[in-house]
Amino acid sequence: MPVYHGSCHCGQIRFEIDAVIEQVTVCNCTICTKKGVLHHRVMPDNFRLLAGQNKLATYRFGTGVAQHHYCPDCGIHVFTRPRAAPHLYTVNVRCLDDFDLDTQSVQMVRFDGRHWEESAHQLK
């Protein structure tokens, strides 16, 4: 399985994932739209936080279940513990340093996060 490396803009928060990235989720909720996040789910065994544990900031809203992790210095959202599956990680594919969305063939799956309650059953 491929290993990808990710980071925030300033590099203080670094992580790696083991993943085959064939699809990413584009959520239209207010926070994902404003951040421009492209989500890819990763099992906990396939996610490793390499640096920045002490710098990592977390934003919660609404039910407070989802944990949106970001770098407080550069402001980049790196990963989430999602509301629909808090035992997983969703990494922001835009933060992967060695994965190029322009050259990789990935399916963009749209999720209606603005109507989360009605749409959550669609998440895989």
QUICOR-V67065 format. One line per field, one symbol per residue. phi: phi as a letter, one per 40 degrees, with the letter a starting at -180 (. if undefined). psi: psi as a letter, one per 30 degrees, with the letter a starting at -180 (. if undefined). burial: + if it has 9 or more other ideal C-beta (glycine too) atoms within 8 Angstrom, else -. A space follows every 10 residues. Layout:
BEGIN
phi=???
psi=???
burial=???
END
This chain:
BEGIN
phi=.cbbbbaccc gcbbabbbab bbabbbcbcc cccccgcbcb cbcdcbbbcc agdccdbbbb afcgccbcca cccbgccbab bcccaccbbb ccdccccbbb ccbccbcccc bcccbddcbd cccb
psi=kkkkklllef gejkllkjkj jfllkjkgle eeeefgkjkk kkkefgkkje lgeffklkkk lcfgekjjkl kfefgkjelk jlefifflkj kjfffkfhjj fffkjkkjkk kiffheeffe ffk.
burial=---+++++-- -++++++-+- +-+++++++- +++---++++ ++---++-+- -+--++---+ -----+++++ +----+++++ +++--+-+++ +++-++--+- +----+---- +++--+--++ --+-
END
